[in-house]
Amino acid sequence: MMGCSSGGRDPEKVFLSEMVNLGKGFLDVFVGFGDMVTGH
């Protein structure tokens, strides 16, 4: 998926990557919270 990007950083790709990072962070928090609740 690495193609030629005009003007360096493509705002849409930057936005998507930020959303992916937010999703991963939320998932980590959710899993950690679930572990605390279940006592694992």
C-alpha positions in Angstrom: 0.0 0.0 0.0 3.0 2.3 -0.3 2.5 4.3 -3.4 3.5 7.8 -4.6 2.0 10.4 -2.4 1.7 13.9 -3.8 2.8 16.7 -1.5 4.4 14.4 1.1 1.9 13.6 3.8 -1.6 12.7 2.6 -4.1 14.1 5.1 -6.4 11.2 4.6 -3.7 8.6 5.3 -2.5 10.6 8.3 -6.1 10.7 9.6 -6.6 6.9 9.1 -3.3 6.1 10.8 -4.2 8.3 13.8 -7.6 6.5 14.0 -5.8 3.2 14.0 -3.5 4.3 16.7 -6.5 5.5 18.8 -8.2 2.2 18.2 -5.1 0.3 19.4 -4.8 2.5 22.5 -8.5 2.0 23.3 -8.2 -1.7 22.9 -5.2 -1.9 25.2 -7.1 0.1 27.9 -10.2 -2.1 27.4 -8.2 -5.3 27.7 -6.4 -4.0 30.8 -9.6 -3.0 32.4 -11.2 -6.3 31.6 -8.3 -8.1 33.2 -8.7 -6.0 36.4 -12.4 -6.7 36.6 -12.0 -10.5 36.0 -9.0 -10.7 38.3 -6.6 -12.4 35.8 
